[in-house]
Amino acid sequence: MTEHDNNYEDTSVSQSEAHTPEWLRSFKGCEHYSDDEALEILGSLDIMAHILLFAGEHTSDQKTIVIPFENPINKKAA
């Protein structure tokens, strides 16, 4: 059994340590991603997390929701 076979095992990893291509590749099925692919996937996961967290803060009776976030994919060249 690897470290990430149980997805709920370790939630104490710091954000800067967790969101790296190496971290993503430590999950079963993600070992083959290149650094560029992994960074794009991590950016997508970050965007999805922002959407879910933002949506949870608002009621369902709102007609339009504008989700402000800084796109991490545009930051990878920095």
Sequence and secondary structure as in RCSB ss.txt:
>XXXX:A:sequence
MTEHDNNYEDTSVSQSEAHTPEWLRSFKGCEHYSDDEALEILGSLDIMAHILLFAGEHTSDQKTIVIPFENPINK
KAA
>XXXX:A:secstr
  TTSSTTS     HHHHSSHHHHHTSTT TT  HHHHHHHHHHHHHHHHHHHHHHTS TT S        HHHH
TT 
